[in-house]
Amino acid sequence: MSVLKVNVLAALLGLVSVPGWALQSFEGTVKALEPTYLPGTVAFDMDAGNAACPAGKQLRWQKPDVENNKAVYSTVMAALISKNKIRVYINDNDSTCVIQYLHLLSN
């Protein structure tokens, strides 16, 4: 009887579980930075990409926190000027190319 209860509980938990998001990442240098959409969105191009967001396609960082967007803009500008690489993370197969996380890398 307890095996049946465990199986039923496992089946119910499987039905209500939240799907996980898988992330893809790639590294490259910033080639262009678009300030037009600030403070709501930071848009830029890189020399690297993946299947959903190939090199040269505009990437976007957009969070509800305007101060966060300004900080990311400064980080991307620093990467552009210094030619340091950045690593970006996007959701799997996200062809809208909205970045979830961003790391500034040293040379």
N, C-alpha and C positions, 0 to 999 in steps of 0.2 A: 504494500500500500504506500509506503513512503517513497519508493522509486517512482511510482505514478505521480505523486505530488510534486516531486522534484522535476520530473519531465514537464508537467503542466506549468509549473512556475517558470522553468526555463523558456518554454514556448511563449508564455505571456511577456516575459522580459524582452524576448527577441522582437515581439511586435511593437513594443513601446520604446525601444532603444533609439537614440538619436544618431543619425548617420554622421560619421566622422569626416572631416575635411582632410584630404591629402594635399600636400604642398609640393610644388616644383620650384627649383631654384636654378639660377644661372648667374654667372659673373661676367663683367665686362666694364668698359669705360663709357662714360657719358659723352655723347656726341653733340647733343643739343638740349637746352633747357628752355621751357616755355613758361614765362611768368604771367601770361595773359589771364589765366583762370584763377590766380591767387585772390583771396586767401582760401578758397574752397577746395582747390585742386592744384597739385603740382604735376606738371606734365613734362616728360623728357624722353629722349631717344638714347639707345645704347648700341654699341657695336656687337652685342651678343643677344641671344634670345633662345627660344625653344619652338616647338611646333606650333603652339597656339599663339605665341607672341614672338615672331621672328625678329632678327636684328633689324633695326630701323623703324619698327612699328612703335608708335607712341605708347609709352607706359604712363600710368597715372597712379598717384598717391592721393587719396581723398578720405579724410576722416572728419567727423563732426567737430573736432577740436581744432579751431583755427590756429591756436598757438603751436599745436603739434605740426600742422601743415607748414607753418613758417619755419619751424626747426628742421623739418625734412628738406624744405627748399634750400636752406642754408647748407645742409649736409651735401645735397646733390650739387650745389654750386661749388662747394669746396672740392668735390670729386672732379668736376669738370675742369676747374682751374689747375688743380694739382696733377691731373691725369691719373689719379689713383683709381683702382677698380672698386666697384661696389658689387654686392651680392643682393639680388632681389628674390623674394619668395612670392609666388602667386598660387592661387588655388588651381588644382589640377584642371587642365583644359579650359581655363578661363580666357576666352578669346577677347574679352573686354580689357584685359591686361591691367587690372587693378591690383596694385602691389599690397600685400599684407604685412610684410616685414622688409626691412632694408638694413644692410650692414655696409659701413665704409671700411675698406680694406687697406692695409699699408702696402707699399711697394716692396 
